[in-house]
Amino acid sequence: MSKKERVFPIDTIGGKVYKIRNDFGFSTSNGRIDFYNFLFDEDITKESKHKNVYNWECSEESLPVPVIKRICEK
């Protein structure tokens, strides 16, 4: 059974990142990892990529300026 993805309020920065990720088509089970790869070319673990995007979406940490810049450039 697959895990249900948490939905974030769209009126938050994290909710906007979630919407943007899905608008780009990264809504599959590996969507967060694929979205991270789309934004950055870094050699970190899949788990770290997933956790980074998850943290951006749930606003557990502030969205770093380089991330905002990369999203805007895409």
PEGI-V769092 format. One record per residue. N is the residue number from 1. RES is the residue in one letter. SS is DSSP state (A for helix, B for strand, O for the rest). Layout:
# PEGI-V769092
N;RES;SS
N;RES;SS
This chain:
# PEGI-V769092
1;M;O
2;S;O
3;K;O
4;K;O
5;E;O
6;R;O
7;V;O
8;F;O
9;P;O
10;I;O
11;D;O
12;T;O
13;I;A
14;G;A
15;G;A
16;K;A
17;V;A
18;Y;A
19;K;A
20;I;A
21;R;A
22;N;A
23;D;A
24;F;O
25;G;O
26;F;O
27;S;O
28;T;O
29;S;O
30;N;O
31;G;A
32;R;A
33;I;A
34;D;A
35;F;A
36;Y;A
37;N;A
38;F;A
39;L;A
40;F;O
41;D;O
42;E;O
43;D;O
44;I;O
45;T;O
46;K;A
47;E;A
48;S;A
49;K;A
50;H;A
51;K;A
52;N;A
53;V;A
54;Y;A
55;N;A
56;W;A
57;E;A
58;C;A
59;S;O
60;E;O
61;E;O
62;S;O
63;L;O
64;P;O
65;V;A
66;P;A
67;V;A
68;I;A
69;K;A
70;R;A
71;I;A
72;C;A
73;E;A
74;K;O
